[in-house]
Amino acid sequence: MKYTMRPIIEFCTSNMHHGTDEVMRKLAANPDYDVVEYGCMGNCGECYDMPYALLNGDFITAQTADELYEAILAKIKEAEELYKLFAE
């Protein structure tokens, strides 16, 4: 039996100066992910300081866009493992 969950990953267009536009494009290419872009998510302090995204409503930050991408993938994998554990 295959267990699945469909992550929702949200990005702020105001955060794109950190390179999150490329992260968003890479994640959007995966048909198993729902990627949403907003004009402003109201997290101005974090938005100014570092790359960030929301994954299923949880704040994910990193020092670089590449690190953000890896952190998002790691959190998705972690959530999938928990989903499998509780689905058994």
ZADREN-396144 format. One record per atom (N, C-alpha, C): residue in one letter; x, y, z. Coordinates in Angstrom, 3 decimals. Layout:
N
r=A&u=X&v=Y&w=Z
...
! end
This chain:
88
r=M&u=0.844&v=-1.179&w=0.000
r=M&u=0.000&v=0.000&w=0.000
r=M&u=0.886&v=1.237&w=0.000
r=K&u=0.566&v=2.194&w=-0.859
r=K&u=1.337&v=3.436&w=-0.933
r=K&u=0.648&v=4.503&w=-0.091
r=Y&u=1.431&v=5.147&w=0.750
r=Y&u=0.919&v=6.236&w=1.573
r=Y&u=1.295&v=7.558&w=0.919
r=T&u=0.362&v=8.473&w=0.881
r=T&u=0.662&v=9.765&w=0.272
r=T&u=0.121&v=10.902&w=1.119
r=M&u=0.740&v=11.993&w=0.999
r=M&u=0.263&v=13.253&w=1.554
r=M&u=0.588&v=14.317&w=0.522
r=R&u=-0.211&v=15.317&w=0.465
r=R&u=-0.003&v=16.364&w=-0.533
r=R&u=0.403&v=17.644&w=0.186
r=P&u=1.697&v=17.951&w=0.191
r=P&u=2.158&v=19.152&w=0.877
r=P&u=1.710&v=20.425&w=0.166
r=I&u=1.424&v=21.438&w=0.963
r=I&u=1.108&v=22.769&w=0.462
r=I&u=2.286&v=23.669&w=0.835
r=I&u=2.926&v=24.241&w=-0.177
r=I&u=4.103&v=25.070&w=0.029
r=I&u=3.758&v=26.476&w=-0.449
r=E&u=3.870&v=27.446&w=0.457
r=E&u=3.467&v=28.818&w=0.160
r=E&u=4.682&v=29.746&w=0.134
r=F&u=4.695&v=30.622&w=-0.867
r=F&u=5.783&v=31.576&w=-1.045
r=F&u=5.241&v=32.991&w=-1.125
r=C&u=6.068&v=33.949&w=-0.721
r=C&u=5.748&v=35.371&w=-0.784
r=C&u=6.555&v=36.001&w=-1.922
r=T&u=5.888&v=36.709&w=-2.823
r=T&u=6.628&v=37.339&w=-3.925
r=T&u=7.622&v=38.379&w=-3.418
r=S&u=7.348&v=38.959&w=-2.275
r=S&u=8.264&v=39.948&w=-1.713
r=S&u=9.566&v=39.317&w=-1.227
r=N&u=9.597&v=37.993&w=-1.092
r=N&u=10.780&v=37.270&w=-0.624
r=N&u=11.637&v=36.770&w=-1.788
r=M&u=11.202&v=37.011&w=-3.004
r=M&u=11.894&v=36.461&w=-4.173
r=M&u=13.297&v=37.020&w=-4.355
r=H&u=13.604&v=38.177&w=-3.764
r=H&u=14.958&v=38.736&w=-3.884
r=H&u=16.007&v=37.848&w=-3.215
r=H&u=15.564&v=36.888&w=-2.411
r=H&u=16.481&v=35.923&w=-1.797
r=H&u=16.707&v=34.702&w=-2.682
r=G&u=16.057&v=34.655&w=-3.837
r=G&u=16.206&v=33.507&w=-4.733
r=G&u=15.128&v=32.450&w=-4.554
r=T&u=14.105&v=32.762&w=-3.788
r=T&u=13.054&v=31.769&w=-3.558
r=T&u=12.193&v=31.536&w=-4.796
r=D&u=12.297&v=32.410&w=-5.797
r=D&u=11.559&v=32.175&w=-7.038
r=D&u=12.027&v=30.890&w=-7.714
r=E&u=13.328&v=30.624&w=-7.671
r=E&u=13.860&v=29.385&w=-8.251
r=E&u=13.432&v=28.177&w=-7.418
r=V&u=13.438&v=28.306&w=-6.116
r=V&u=12.965&v=27.227&w=-5.236
r=V&u=11.507&v=26.917&w=-5.557
r=M&u=10.706&v=27.956&w=-5.699
r=M&u=9.299&v=27.792&w=-6.000
r=M&u=9.118&v=27.077&w=-7.342
r=R&u=9.881&v=27.464&w=-8.351
r=R&u=9.778&v=26.827&w=-9.672
r=R&u=10.135&v=25.345&w=-9.607
r=K&u=11.206&v=25.018&w=-8.885
r=K&u=11.616&v=23.614&w=-8.785
r=K&u=10.545&v=22.784&w=-8.084
r=L&u=9.991&v=23.314&w=-7.003
r=L&u=8.966&v=22.571&w=-6.268
r=L&u=7.669&v=22.468&w=-7.069
r=A&u=7.314&v=23.518&w=-7.795
r=A&u=6.091&v=23.515&w=-8.600
r=A&u=6.165&v=22.489&w=-9.724
r=A&u=7.361&v=22.113&w=-10.135
r=A&u=7.524&v=21.116&w=-11.189
r=A&u=7.115&v=19.721&w=-10.724
r=N&u=7.008&v=19.529&w=-9.422
r=N&u=6.599&v=18.237&w=-8.878
r=N&u=5.072&v=18.211&w=-8.787
r=P&u=4.419&v=17.334&w=-9.542
r=P&u=2.951&v=17.305&w=-9.529
r=P&u=2.346&v=16.841&w=-8.203
r=D&u=3.163&v=16.338&w=-7.302
r=D&u=2.668&v=15.885&w=-6.000
r=D&u=2.611&v=17.004&w=-4.965
r=Y&u=3.087&v=18.191&w=-5.333
r=Y&u=3.107&v=19.325&w=-4.414
r=Y&u=2.127&v=20.400&w=-4.882
r=D&u=1.485&v=21.044&w=-3.934
r=D&u=0.690&v=22.231&w=-4.224
r=D&u=1.533&v=23.441&w=-3.838
r=V&u=1.913&v=24.237&w=-4.818
r=V&u=2.752&v=25.412&w=-4.591
r=V&u=1.914&v=26.656&w=-4.864
r=V&u=1.897&v=27.554&w=-3.881
r=V&u=1.074&v=28.750&w=-3.961
r=V&u=1.967&v=29.971&w=-3.769
r=E&u=1.721&v=31.001&w=-4.564
r=E&u=2.476&v=32.244&w=-4.461
r=E&u=1.515&v=33.368&w=-4.064
r=Y&u=1.913&v=34.144&w=-3.068
r=Y&u=1.120&v=35.276&w=-2.602
r=Y&u=1.905&v=36.566&w=-2.799
r=G&u=1.199&v=37.668&w=-2.999
r=G&u=1.843&v=38.974&w=-3.129
r=G&u=2.505&v=39.396&w=-1.835
r=C&u=1.859&v=39.125&w=-0.721
r=C&u=2.421&v=39.435&w=0.596
r=C&u=1.787&v=38.493&w=1.603
r=M&u=2.629&v=37.910&w=2.440
r=M&u=2.131&v=36.988&w=3.456
r=M&u=2.168&v=37.609&w=4.850
r=G&u=2.576&v=38.885&w=4.946
r=G&u=2.559&v=39.578&w=6.223
r=G&u=3.673&v=39.200&w=7.180
r=N&u=4.730&v=38.599&w=6.683
r=N&u=5.882&v=38.228&w=7.512
r=N&u=7.075&v=39.101&w=7.141
r=C&u=6.874&v=40.397&w=7.194
r=C&u=7.843&v=41.354&w=6.644
r=C&u=9.229&v=41.250&w=7.269
r=G&u=9.321&v=41.043&w=8.568
r=G&u=10.628&v=40.944&w=9.224
r=G&u=11.424&v=39.772&w=8.705
r=E&u=10.802&v=38.611&w=8.676
r=E&u=11.467&v=37.408&w=8.165
r=E&u=11.739&v=37.539&w=6.673
r=C&u=10.789&v=38.108&w=5.968
r=C&u=10.899&v=38.267&w=4.514
r=C&u=12.128&v=39.104&w=4.160
r=Y&u=12.369&v=40.142&w=4.900
r=Y&u=13.506&v=41.020&w=4.659
r=Y&u=14.825&v=40.315&w=4.973
r=D&u=14.831&v=39.505&w=6.042
r=D&u=16.071&v=38.915&w=6.554
r=D&u=16.559&v=37.661&w=5.844
r=M&u=15.645&v=36.793&w=5.422
r=M&u=16.087&v=35.475&w=4.955
r=M&u=15.072&v=34.822&w=4.043
r=P&u=15.496&v=33.830&w=3.276
r=P&u=14.561&v=33.055&w=2.473
r=P&u=13.634&v=32.267&w=3.401
r=Y&u=12.354&v=32.238&w=3.031
r=Y&u=11.411&v=31.455&w=3.829
r=Y&u=10.249&v=30.981&w=2.969
r=A&u=9.545&v=30.015&w=3.493
r=A&u=8.313&v=29.510&w=2.888
r=A&u=7.493&v=28.898&w=4.005
r=L&u=6.246&v=28.667&w=3.734
r=L&u=5.388&v=27.922&w=4.649
r=L&u=5.147&v=26.557&w=4.049
r=L&u=5.292&v=25.536&w=4.871
r=L&u=5.012&v=24.168&w=4.457
r=L&u=3.901&v=23.646&w=5.348
r=N&u=2.739&v=23.452&w=4.757
r=N&u=1.559&v=23.038&w=5.518
r=N&u=1.342&v=23.945&w=6.728
r=G&u=1.596&v=25.231&w=6.535
r=G&u=1.380&v=26.226&w=7.581
r=G&u=2.547&v=26.432&w=8.521
r=D&u=3.581&v=25.593&w=8.424
r=D&u=4.764&v=25.724&w=9.283
r=D&u=5.821&v=26.575&w=8.585
r=F&u=6.411&v=27.479&w=9.334
r=F&u=7.436&v=28.395&w=8.846
r=F&u=8.738&v=27.638&w=8.639
r=I&u=9.322&v=27.728&w=7.441
r=I&u=10.622&v=27.121&w=7.136
r=I&u=11.541&v=28.260&w=6.696
r=T&u=12.698&v=28.385&w=7.339
r=T&u=13.672&v=29.417&w=6.966
r=T&u=15.033&v=28.777&w=6.732
r=A&u=15.899&v=29.513&w=6.056
r=A&u=17.270&v=29.068&w=5.817
r=A&u=18.120&v=30.295&w=5.509
r=Q&u=19.413&v=30.089&w=5.474
r=Q&u=20.328&v=31.187&w=5.164
r=Q&u=20.394&v=31.480&w=3.668
r=T&u=20.187&v=30.455&w=2.845
r=T&u=20.225&v=30.630&w=1.389
r=T&u=19.012&v=29.948&w=0.771
r=A&u=18.742&v=30.287&w=-0.481
r=A&u=17.626&v=29.661&w=-1.195
r=A&u=17.872&v=28.166&w=-1.375
r=D&u=19.114&v=27.777&w=-1.674
r=D&u=19.419&v=26.349&w=-1.829
r=D&u=19.178&v=25.589&w=-0.528
r=E&u=19.569&v=26.186&w=0.589
r=E&u=19.325&v=25.553&w=1.890
r=E&u=17.832&v=25.480&w=2.189
r=L&u=17.086&v=26.478&w=1.758
r=L&u=15.637&v=26.456&w=1.945
r=L&u=15.027&v=25.294&w=1.170
r=Y&u=15.448&v=25.129&w=-0.058
r=Y&u=14.960&v=24.026&w=-0.885
r=Y&u=15.214&v=22.689&w=-0.196
r=E&u=16.427&v=22.498&w=0.281
r=E&u=16.778&v=21.238&w=0.963
r=E&u=15.980&v=21.067&w=2.259
r=A&u=15.778&v=22.155&w=2.989
r=A&u=15.010&v=22.083&w=4.238
r=A&u=13.554&v=21.716&w=3.966
r=I&u=12.987&v=22.259&w=2.903
r=I&u=11.610&v=21.931&w=2.545
r=I&u=11.497&v=20.453&w=2.178
r=L&u=12.417&v=19.974&w=1.354
r=L&u=12.392&v=18.559&w=0.978
r=L&u=12.554&v=17.648&w=2.196
r=A&u=13.433&v=18.030&w=3.113
r=A&u=13.631&v=17.230&w=4.329
r=A&u=12.368&v=17.199&w=5.185
r=K&u=11.697&v=18.337&w=5.317
r=K&u=10.459&v=18.391&w=6.107
r=K&u=9.346&v=17.591&w=5.439
r=I&u=9.288&v=17.609&w=4.120
r=I&u=8.288&v=16.809&w=3.415
r=I&u=8.540&v=15.333&w=3.671
r=K&u=9.801&v=14.929&w=3.583
r=K&u=10.142&v=13.524&w=3.825
r=K&u=9.796&v=13.131&w=5.261
r=E&u=10.095&v=14.000&w=6.203
r=E&u=9.777&v=13.746&w=7.610
r=E&u=8.265&v=13.589&w=7.802
r=A&u=7.500&v=14.457&w=7.167
r=A&u=6.036&v=14.389&w=7.281
r=A&u=5.502&v=13.112&w=6.644
r=E&u=6.082&v=12.701&w=5.526
r=E&u=5.653&v=11.462&w=4.875
r=E&u=5.929&v=10.255&w=5.763
r=E&u=7.080&v=10.258&w=6.428
r=E&u=7.410&v=9.150&w=7.333
r=E&u=6.425&v=9.095&w=8.504
r=L&u=6.080&v=10.248&w=9.058
r=L&u=5.094&v=10.281&w=10.139
r=L&u=3.731&v=9.817&w=9.652
r=Y&u=3.366&v=10.225&w=8.454
r=Y&u=2.091&v=9.821&w=7.870
r=Y&u=2.043&v=8.303&w=7.755
r=K&u=3.125&v=7.709&w=7.264
r=K&u=3.185&v=6.252&w=7.133
r=K&u=3.071&v=5.571&w=8.488
r=L&u=3.767&v=6.113&w=9.470
r=L&u=3.768&v=5.534&w=10.804
r=L&u=2.359&v=5.507&w=11.405
r=F&u=1.648&v=6.622&w=11.286
r=F&u=0.323&v=6.706&w=11.877
r=F&u=-0.756&v=6.052&w=11.038
r=A&u=-0.465&v=5.808&w=9.757
r=A&u=-1.448&v=5.174&w=8.882
r=A&u=-1.473&v=3.655&w=9.057
r=E&u=-0.453&v=3.117&w=9.693
r=E&u=-0.379&v=1.652&w=9.873
r=E&u=-1.288&v=1.165&w=10.954
! end
